[in-house]
Amino acid sequence: MAEKHTYLTTREVADLLRLKERKVYDLVAEGDIPFIKATGKLLFPRDLVEAWLARNLEVKSGRESLVERPPIVAGSHDPLLDWALREAETGLAVAFGGSLDGLRRMAKAEAVFTGTHLASENLPVGQSWNVEHVRRQLAGQPVVVVEFARRVQGLIVPPDNPLGLKSAASLKRRRVIGRQREAGSFVLLERLLEDAGLKLSDLALVPTPARTEADVAAAVAEGLADAGLAIDAVARQYRLGFVPLVEERYDLVVWRRSAFERPFQALMAFGRTRAFIERAAQLGGYDVSGFGTVHYNGP
């Protein structure tokens, strides 16, 4: 049996969809099919293309309303969101595996919404978040991007920052605890290093990446790493030093129908309470003034 590759070429997608390659390029230009760009070449994640194809067949057959999603929140872990899901009594389970993993789960109907903080690839870091990735990974799907909070992302370092780290450029040859490739922090670190003229290979990366930001803090606290990328709130929780680098937007990407159902509506209502605002201030590094703002409403 021939091996199934994780990523498809333009020709392979054309064969799968029984279209001409020119039509595939048209779908890309119109933002109608999931794709990524790697070294100037178009690649198509097989699982997302198959999910996209199934999604289009469901819509054409009138079965869209029959697609049931499990009561799960996926994507990037956020301590304020994790707390709010419980306090709002949403009844939702969590399966945090990183921003990109969350978008994949949404494409495969494995979650009702997902948390994500992905920097745009086509604009300077800090100018745009999430929407570009959602348009690409969930092309043609009825999803809404809703702002949850803005967070300060930076370097977690030992107390008093003994190495004097100031930026991504200062990480060269330092012991850095990284994140799994599906994490928004991994994507952001690559962008910050690129802007500093560095690559991941210029760092002394800890062999095993951290699965959560709490794991990043633990590695620094235990002396296993000199630094790692995470949010201000986690550094405060572990009483570690923090070097702010960028303010990011953490969004919720929700299936449109799910946005009007009780669990998500309960979260939205709770996010406007004094208890939520006070908790954000207590954790530190959050700006929740834009909570609930819609940044994208899919087709």
Secondary structure as GFF3:
##gff-version 3
##sequence-region A 1 299
A	DSSP	beta_strand	7	8	.	.	.	ID=ss1
A	DSSP	alpha_helix	10	17	.	.	.	ID=ss2
A	DSSP	alpha_helix	21	29	.	.	.	ID=ss3
A	DSSP	beta_strand	36	38	.	.	.	ID=ss4
A	DSSP	beta_strand	41	45	.	.	.	ID=ss5
A	DSSP	alpha_helix	46	60	.	.	.	ID=ss6
A	DSSP	three_ten_helix	64	66	.	.	.	ID=ss7
A	DSSP	beta_strand	72	75	.	.	.	ID=ss8
A	DSSP	alpha_helix	79	87	.	.	.	ID=ss9
A	DSSP	beta_strand	93	96	.	.	.	ID=ss10
A	DSSP	alpha_helix	99	107	.	.	.	ID=ss11
A	DSSP	beta_strand	113	116	.	.	.	ID=ss12
A	DSSP	alpha_helix	131	137	.	.	.	ID=ss13
A	DSSP	beta_strand	143	157	.	.	.	ID=ss14
A	DSSP	three_ten_helix	168	171	.	.	.	ID=ss15
A	DSSP	beta_strand	175	177	.	.	.	ID=ss16
A	DSSP	alpha_helix	184	195	.	.	.	ID=ss17
A	DSSP	three_ten_helix	200	202	.	.	.	ID=ss18
A	DSSP	beta_strand	204	205	.	.	.	ID=ss19
A	DSSP	alpha_helix	213	221	.	.	.	ID=ss20
A	DSSP	beta_strand	227	231	.	.	.	ID=ss21
A	DSSP	alpha_helix	232	237	.	.	.	ID=ss22
A	DSSP	beta_strand	241	255	.	.	.	ID=ss23
A	DSSP	alpha_helix	256	259	.	.	.	ID=ss24
A	DSSP	alpha_helix	262	270	.	.	.	ID=ss25
A	DSSP	alpha_helix	274	283	.	.	.	ID=ss26
A	DSSP	beta_strand	286	287	.	.	.	ID=ss27
A	DSSP	beta_strand	294	297	.	.	.	ID=ss28
###
